[in-house]
């Protein structure tokens, strides 16, 4: 099931979902809900931190394996989906958390667990168009 989204696209989706969570309280109108605002800012920051630490194209420090990252995405998505029922959030926060929760859950379930190996289009050892080639 994890073969629809490449790790490169997953990295992009991670940063976009984190950015959306960080601006969500003001963009979707639940900045007056302190619990919803805190959850949104906390998970937006955590997704950015986890993305920076993951071994994929979007990672900077590459300490967290991609498979662990995807499992954490599934847990974060599930938490965001059920959080409106646990914390009695505003209606705007309720809709936002359920939608972004399903988005994060889906990206965790449908992404490749390992980055693809990138191969050069031409085998450099046999490239005859390069200068100084020994024949």
Secondary structure, 3 states (H helix, E strand, C coil): CCCCECHHHHHHHHHHHHHHHHHHHHHCCCCCCHHHHHHHHHHHHHHHHHHHHECCCCCCCCCECHHHHHHHHHHHHHHHHHHHHHHCCCHHHHHHHHHHHHHHHHHHHCECCCCCCCCCCCCHHHCCCCCCCCC
